Amino acid sequence: MPHFIIHCSENITRIHSKKEIMQTVYEEAIASELFVKTDIKVRVQSFDEFIAGEGADDFIHVFGNIMQGRTADQKANLSRRIVSALNGLFPQVPIVSMNIRDFEKDSYCNKAMVE
């Protein structure tokens, strides 16, 4: 925990690799000091076919799934930090965004919890 899932247009992976994109998000998550380094998980999925409004502008969107308990300010700062870093990598990409979703401790389960 947390999980950061990055969706992006395939075109942007020709500018910077998926590994570079994931590393940027990972480093910003560490720098936020909200998470234990070894708990952070990041993945990326690129799309060669998509609709974005009336066109097909390149995009990056990060879905941050984190355990409940962070303040609204902490989550907003995390979003700003990650969007800012990605915007630095991709100043030419018109859509760079992020949202954070909390999941409840009561309903969360992983393998270690059922063995």
PyMOL commands that place a pseudoatom at each C-alpha (Angstrom):
pseudoatom trace, name=CA, resn=MET, resi=1, chain=A, elem=C, hetatm=0, pos=[0.000, 0.000, 0.000]
pseudoatom trace, name=CA, resn=PRO, resi=2, chain=A, elem=C, hetatm=0, pos=[-0.340, 2.517, -1.618]
pseudoatom trace, name=CA, resn=HIS, resi=3, chain=A, elem=C, hetatm=0, pos=[-1.020, 1.613, -5.231]
pseudoatom trace, name=CA, resn=PHE, resi=4, chain=A, elem=C, hetatm=0, pos=[-0.411, 4.163, -7.985]
pseudoatom trace, name=CA, resn=ILE, resi=5, chain=A, elem=C, hetatm=0, pos=[-1.884, 3.185, -11.351]
pseudoatom trace, name=CA, resn=ILE, resi=6, chain=A, elem=C, hetatm=0, pos=[-0.843, 5.397, -14.241]
pseudoatom trace, name=CA, resn=HIS, resi=7, chain=A, elem=C, hetatm=0, pos=[-2.909, 5.552, -17.423]
pseudoatom trace, name=CA, resn=CYS, resi=8, chain=A, elem=C, hetatm=0, pos=[-1.376, 7.367, -20.365]
pseudoatom trace, name=CA, resn=SER, resi=9, chain=A, elem=C, hetatm=0, pos=[-1.487, 7.677, -24.119]
pseudoatom trace, name=CA, resn=GLU, resi=10, chain=A, elem=C, hetatm=0, pos=[0.981, 5.411, -25.907]
pseudoatom trace, name=CA, resn=ASN, resi=11, chain=A, elem=C, hetatm=0, pos=[2.624, 8.418, -27.593]
pseudoatom trace, name=CA, resn=ILE, resi=12, chain=A, elem=C, hetatm=0, pos=[4.132, 9.716, -24.379]
pseudoatom trace, name=CA, resn=THR, resi=13, chain=A, elem=C, hetatm=0, pos=[6.046, 6.477, -23.797]
pseudoatom trace, name=CA, resn=ARG, resi=14, chain=A, elem=C, hetatm=0, pos=[8.129, 7.416, -26.834]
pseudoatom trace, name=CA, resn=ILE, resi=15, chain=A, elem=C, hetatm=0, pos=[9.252, 10.578, -25.017]
pseudoatom trace, name=CA, resn=HIS, resi=16, chain=A, elem=C, hetatm=0, pos=[10.031, 8.919, -21.679]
pseudoatom trace, name=CA, resn=SER, resi=17, chain=A, elem=C, hetatm=0, pos=[9.900, 5.196, -20.981]
pseudoatom trace, name=CA, resn=LYS, resi=18, chain=A, elem=C, hetatm=0, pos=[7.275, 3.556, -18.809]
pseudoatom trace, name=CA, resn=LYS, resi=19, chain=A, elem=C, hetatm=0, pos=[10.052, 2.822, -16.324]
pseudoatom trace, name=CA, resn=GLU, resi=20, chain=A, elem=C, hetatm=0, pos=[10.933, 6.546, -16.109]
pseudoatom trace, name=CA, resn=ILE, resi=21, chain=A, elem=C, hetatm=0, pos=[7.286, 7.472, -15.622]
pseudoatom trace, name=CA, resn=MET, resi=22, chain=A, elem=C, hetatm=0, pos=[6.841, 4.894, -12.855]
pseudoatom trace, name=CA, resn=GLN, resi=23, chain=A, elem=C, hetatm=0, pos=[10.098, 5.928, -11.194]
pseudoatom trace, name=CA, resn=THR, resi=24, chain=A, elem=C, hetatm=0, pos=[8.988, 9.565, -11.130]
pseudoatom trace, name=CA, resn=VAL, resi=25, chain=A, elem=C, hetatm=0, pos=[5.737, 8.688, -9.361]
pseudoatom trace, name=CA, resn=TYR, resi=26, chain=A, elem=C, hetatm=0, pos=[7.571, 6.323, -6.986]
pseudoatom trace, name=CA, resn=GLU, resi=27, chain=A, elem=C, hetatm=0, pos=[10.122, 8.977, -6.013]
pseudoatom trace, name=CA, resn=GLU, resi=28, chain=A, elem=C, hetatm=0, pos=[7.431, 11.585, -5.380]
pseudoatom trace, name=CA, resn=ALA, resi=29, chain=A, elem=C, hetatm=0, pos=[5.485, 9.136, -3.223]
pseudoatom trace, name=CA, resn=ILE, resi=30, chain=A, elem=C, hetatm=0, pos=[8.641, 8.542, -1.155]
pseudoatom trace, name=CA, resn=ALA, resi=31, chain=A, elem=C, hetatm=0, pos=[9.356, 12.268, -0.926]
pseudoatom trace, name=CA, resn=SER, resi=32, chain=A, elem=C, hetatm=0, pos=[5.838, 12.893, 0.414]
pseudoatom trace, name=CA, resn=GLU, resi=33, chain=A, elem=C, hetatm=0, pos=[6.834, 11.019, 3.595]
pseudoatom trace, name=CA, resn=LEU, resi=34, chain=A, elem=C, hetatm=0, pos=[3.320, 9.556, 3.790]
pseudoatom trace, name=CA, resn=PHE, resi=35, chain=A, elem=C, hetatm=0, pos=[4.295, 5.963, 3.051]
pseudoatom trace, name=CA, resn=VAL, resi=36, chain=A, elem=C, hetatm=0, pos=[6.858, 3.314, 3.893]
pseudoatom trace, name=CA, resn=LYS, resi=37, chain=A, elem=C, hetatm=0, pos=[9.164, 3.030, 0.873]
pseudoatom trace, name=CA, resn=THR, resi=38, chain=A, elem=C, hetatm=0, pos=[8.832, -0.751, 0.594]
pseudoatom trace, name=CA, resn=ASP, resi=39, chain=A, elem=C, hetatm=0, pos=[5.020, -0.551, 0.563]
pseudoatom trace, name=CA, resn=ILE, resi=40, chain=A, elem=C, hetatm=0, pos=[4.711, 1.687, -2.516]
pseudoatom trace, name=CA, resn=LYS, resi=41, chain=A, elem=C, hetatm=0, pos=[3.515, -0.027, -5.696]
pseudoatom trace, name=CA, resn=VAL, resi=42, chain=A, elem=C, hetatm=0, pos=[3.414, 1.675, -9.093]
pseudoatom trace, name=CA, resn=ARG, resi=43, chain=A, elem=C, hetatm=0, pos=[2.211, 0.384, -12.464]
pseudoatom trace, name=CA, resn=VAL, resi=44, chain=A, elem=C, hetatm=0, pos=[1.554, 1.955, -15.819]
pseudoatom trace, name=CA, resn=GLN, resi=45, chain=A, elem=C, hetatm=0, pos=[-0.802, 1.117, -18.654]
pseudoatom trace, name=CA, resn=SER, resi=46, chain=A, elem=C, hetatm=0, pos=[-0.622, 2.920, -21.974]
pseudoatom trace, name=CA, resn=PHE, resi=47, chain=A, elem=C, hetatm=0, pos=[-3.403, 3.216, -24.529]
pseudoatom trace, name=CA, resn=ASP, resi=48, chain=A, elem=C, hetatm=0, pos=[-3.050, 3.587, -28.281]
pseudoatom trace, name=CA, resn=GLU, resi=49, chain=A, elem=C, hetatm=0, pos=[-6.805, 4.062, -28.765]
pseudoatom trace, name=CA, resn=PHE, resi=50, chain=A, elem=C, hetatm=0, pos=[-8.819, 6.465, -26.643]
pseudoatom trace, name=CA, resn=ILE, resi=51, chain=A, elem=C, hetatm=0, pos=[-11.157, 9.437, -26.743]
pseudoatom trace, name=CA, resn=ALA, resi=52, chain=A, elem=C, hetatm=0, pos=[-10.233, 12.543, -24.776]
pseudoatom trace, name=CA, resn=GLY, resi=53, chain=A, elem=C, hetatm=0, pos=[-12.940, 15.167, -25.171]
pseudoatom trace, name=CA, resn=GLU, resi=54, chain=A, elem=C, hetatm=0, pos=[-13.350, 16.046, -28.819]
pseudoatom trace, name=CA, resn=GLY, resi=55, chain=A, elem=C, hetatm=0, pos=[-9.898, 14.929, -29.870]
pseudoatom trace, name=CA, resn=ALA, resi=56, chain=A, elem=C, hetatm=0, pos=[-7.135, 12.539, -29.097]
pseudoatom trace, name=CA, resn=ASP, resi=57, chain=A, elem=C, hetatm=0, pos=[-4.797, 14.709, -27.045]
pseudoatom trace, name=CA, resn=ASP, resi=58, chain=A, elem=C, hetatm=0, pos=[-2.047, 12.918, -25.195]
pseudoatom trace, name=CA, resn=PHE, resi=59, chain=A, elem=C, hetatm=0, pos=[-2.720, 12.422, -21.518]
pseudoatom trace, name=CA, resn=ILE, resi=60, chain=A, elem=C, hetatm=0, pos=[-1.414, 11.082, -18.217]
pseudoatom trace, name=CA, resn=HIS, resi=61, chain=A, elem=C, hetatm=0, pos=[-3.724, 10.311, -15.307]
pseudoatom trace, name=CA, resn=VAL, resi=62, chain=A, elem=C, hetatm=0, pos=[-2.610, 8.786, -12.018]
pseudoatom trace, name=CA, resn=PHE, resi=63, chain=A, elem=C, hetatm=0, pos=[-5.019, 6.910, -9.787]
pseudoatom trace, name=CA, resn=GLY, resi=64, chain=A, elem=C, hetatm=0, pos=[-3.708, 6.874, -6.231]
pseudoatom trace, name=CA, resn=ASN, resi=65, chain=A, elem=C, hetatm=0, pos=[-5.280, 4.228, -4.003]
pseudoatom trace, name=CA, resn=ILE, resi=66, chain=A, elem=C, hetatm=0, pos=[-4.245, 4.709, -0.398]
pseudoatom trace, name=CA, resn=MET, resi=67, chain=A, elem=C, hetatm=0, pos=[-5.333, 3.442, 3.001]
pseudoatom trace, name=CA, resn=GLN, resi=68, chain=A, elem=C, hetatm=0, pos=[-7.678, 5.804, 4.816]
pseudoatom trace, name=CA, resn=GLY, resi=69, chain=A, elem=C, hetatm=0, pos=[-6.238, 8.090, 7.447]
pseudoatom trace, name=CA, resn=ARG, resi=70, chain=A, elem=C, hetatm=0, pos=[-4.492, 10.889, 5.524]
pseudoatom trace, name=CA, resn=THR, resi=71, chain=A, elem=C, hetatm=0, pos=[-5.828, 14.417, 5.751]
pseudoatom trace, name=CA, resn=ALA, resi=72, chain=A, elem=C, hetatm=0, pos=[-7.320, 16.254, 2.785]
pseudoatom trace, name=CA, resn=ASP, resi=73, chain=A, elem=C, hetatm=0, pos=[-4.253, 18.536, 2.783]
pseudoatom trace, name=CA, resn=GLN, resi=74, chain=A, elem=C, hetatm=0, pos=[-1.858, 15.571, 2.707]
pseudoatom trace, name=CA, resn=LYS, resi=75, chain=A, elem=C, hetatm=0, pos=[-3.726, 14.036, -0.225]
pseudoatom trace, name=CA, resn=ALA, resi=76, chain=A, elem=C, hetatm=0, pos=[-3.905, 17.357, -2.080]
pseudoatom trace, name=CA, resn=ASN, resi=77, chain=A, elem=C, hetatm=0, pos=[-0.173, 17.925, -1.574]
pseudoatom trace, name=CA, resn=LEU, resi=78, chain=A, elem=C, hetatm=0, pos=[0.592, 14.413, -2.817]
pseudoatom trace, name=CA, resn=SER, resi=79, chain=A, elem=C, hetatm=0, pos=[-1.490, 15.009, -5.956]
pseudoatom trace, name=CA, resn=ARG, resi=80, chain=A, elem=C, hetatm=0, pos=[0.144, 18.375, -6.620]
pseudoatom trace, name=CA, resn=ARG, resi=81, chain=A, elem=C, hetatm=0, pos=[3.623, 16.940, -6.083]
pseudoatom trace, name=CA, resn=ILE, resi=82, chain=A, elem=C, hetatm=0, pos=[3.076, 14.035, -8.520]
pseudoatom trace, name=CA, resn=VAL, resi=83, chain=A, elem=C, hetatm=0, pos=[1.303, 16.145, -11.172]
pseudoatom trace, name=CA, resn=SER, resi=84, chain=A, elem=C, hetatm=0, pos=[4.049, 18.768, -10.947]
pseudoatom trace, name=CA, resn=ALA, resi=85, chain=A, elem=C, hetatm=0, pos=[6.795, 16.158, -11.413]
pseudoatom trace, name=CA, resn=LEU, resi=86, chain=A, elem=C, hetatm=0, pos=[5.027, 14.567, -14.388]
pseudoatom trace, name=CA, resn=ASN, resi=87, chain=A, elem=C, hetatm=0, pos=[4.380, 17.987, -15.908]
pseudoatom trace, name=CA, resn=GLY, resi=88, chain=A, elem=C, hetatm=0, pos=[8.127, 18.607, -15.641]
pseudoatom trace, name=CA, resn=LEU, resi=89, chain=A, elem=C, hetatm=0, pos=[8.781, 15.425, -17.638]
pseudoatom trace, name=CA, resn=PHE, resi=90, chain=A, elem=C, hetatm=0, pos=[6.033, 16.134, -20.161]
pseudoatom trace, name=CA, resn=PRO, resi=91, chain=A, elem=C, hetatm=0, pos=[5.485, 19.896, -20.545]
pseudoatom trace, name=CA, resn=GLN, resi=92, chain=A, elem=C, hetatm=0, pos=[4.025, 19.276, -24.018]
pseudoatom trace, name=CA, resn=VAL, resi=93, chain=A, elem=C, hetatm=0, pos=[1.284, 16.915, -22.758]
pseudoatom trace, name=CA, resn=PRO, resi=94, chain=A, elem=C, hetatm=0, pos=[-1.974, 18.887, -22.387]
pseudoatom trace, name=CA, resn=ILE, resi=95, chain=A, elem=C, hetatm=0, pos=[-3.681, 16.618, -19.847]
pseudoatom trace, name=CA, resn=VAL, resi=96, chain=A, elem=C, hetatm=0, pos=[-1.751, 15.667, -16.688]
pseudoatom trace, name=CA, resn=SER, resi=97, chain=A, elem=C, hetatm=0, pos=[-3.978, 14.828, -13.728]
pseudoatom trace, name=CA, resn=MET, resi=98, chain=A, elem=C, hetatm=0, pos=[-4.387, 12.691, -10.620]
pseudoatom trace, name=CA, resn=ASN, resi=99, chain=A, elem=C, hetatm=0, pos=[-7.017, 11.640, -8.138]
pseudoatom trace, name=CA, resn=ILE, resi=100, chain=A, elem=C, hetatm=0, pos=[-6.690, 9.874, -4.814]
pseudoatom trace, name=CA, resn=ARG, resi=101, chain=A, elem=C, hetatm=0, pos=[-9.108, 7.322, -3.438]
pseudoatom trace, name=CA, resn=ASP, resi=102, chain=A, elem=C, hetatm=0, pos=[-9.099, 6.074, 0.136]
pseudoatom trace, name=CA, resn=PHE, resi=103, chain=A, elem=C, hetatm=0, pos=[-9.882, 2.514, 0.904]
pseudoatom trace, name=CA, resn=GLU, resi=104, chain=A, elem=C, hetatm=0, pos=[-11.214, 1.420, 4.254]
pseudoatom trace, name=CA, resn=LYS, resi=105, chain=A, elem=C, hetatm=0, pos=[-9.136, -0.596, 6.691]
pseudoatom trace, name=CA, resn=ASP, resi=106, chain=A, elem=C, hetatm=0, pos=[-12.245, -2.614, 7.571]
pseudoatom trace, name=CA, resn=SER, resi=107, chain=A, elem=C, hetatm=0, pos=[-12.735, -3.932, 4.037]
pseudoatom trace, name=CA, resn=TYR, resi=108, chain=A, elem=C, hetatm=0, pos=[-9.086, -4.257, 2.965]
pseudoatom trace, name=CA, resn=CYS, resi=109, chain=A, elem=C, hetatm=0, pos=[-7.629, -7.760, 2.789]
pseudoatom trace, name=CA, resn=ASN, resi=110, chain=A, elem=C, hetatm=0, pos=[-4.388, -9.247, 1.504]
pseudoatom trace, name=CA, resn=LYS, resi=111, chain=A, elem=C, hetatm=0, pos=[-2.827, -12.696, 1.408]
pseudoatom trace, name=CA, resn=ALA, resi=112, chain=A, elem=C, hetatm=0, pos=[-1.058, -12.363, 4.759]
pseudoatom trace, name=CA, resn=MET, resi=113, chain=A, elem=C, hetatm=0, pos=[-4.374, -11.575, 6.438]
pseudoatom trace, name=CA, resn=VAL, resi=114, chain=A, elem=C, hetatm=0, pos=[-6.048, -14.854, 5.387]
pseudoatom trace, name=CA, resn=GLU, resi=115, chain=A, elem=C, hetatm=0, pos=[-3.255, -17.354, 5.935]
for i in range(1, 115): cmd.bond("trace and resi %d" % i, "trace and resi %d" % (i + 1))
show_as sticks, trace
zoom trace
